[in-house]
Amino acid sequence: MNKELIMTGDGSHTLFAIELDETYHSRHGAIRESMHVFIWNGLRYYLSNAVKKNIGIFELGLGTGLNALLTALEARKFGCRIQYHAIEPFPLEHGLYKQLNYPGLLPESVPDKLFTEIHEAEWGIETPLTEHFIIKKEKITFEEYLQDDKIFDIVYYDAFAPGKQPEIWSPELLAKAYGMLVPDGVLVTYCSQGNFKRNLKQIGFKVENLTGPPGKKEMVRAQK
């Protein structure tokens, strides 16, 4: 896919996928959206109710690497150990991810090296990037992903919108995500489409409508 770098409302970059006519993050703020949806209502919510310190996270769509970067910082902050498994069929080119300005905007001390290592970690190999954060990336689609015996505590469902990639939001793939979660595991996403929520409930999820990030009325957290 051809992509263009654009600025969002909080001063952080996102990418515009030209063929899909869709941005990777909210135009109202890339960092703001990721923090609200995936960190505050996903990871921090789960940690507030969990007794264990080893957390498994699956991200559908590594994209810009922003969610992975924020998660690595949270792991350090809370002293937990996160095994992060992300799939991405269309990884960013070196020259493009090097332009993204996330490290310089985050309040924590974030070396550019960590963000670069997220993108340059070898595909298909578990790679420790810090003492708290291990990443494994696979260059495949969700349809191609083989679960084997791996289960996760949290799923970041961060695909392009249902109107752009309807196949990713099918009941079959949502059921696949359900099967990948531990009991009481959570799936979080920016999407709050009615049909999507009905499918989640039919599969067996408990669905919560939460206040969305700026520019979006609602988001969804679904619990197994």
Buried (B, 14 or more C-beta within 10 A) or exposed (E): EEBEEBEBBBEBBBBBBEEBEBBBBBBBBBBBBBBBBBBBBBBBBBBEEBEEEEBBBBBBBBBBBBBBBBBBBBBBEBEBBBBBBBBBBEBBEEEBBEEBBBBEBBEEEBEEEBBBBBBEBEEEEEBEBBEBBBBBBBEBBBEEBEEEEEBBBBBBBBBBBBEBBEEBBBBEBBBBBBEBBBEEBBBBBBBBBEEBBEBBEEBEBEBBEBEBBEEBEBBBBBBB
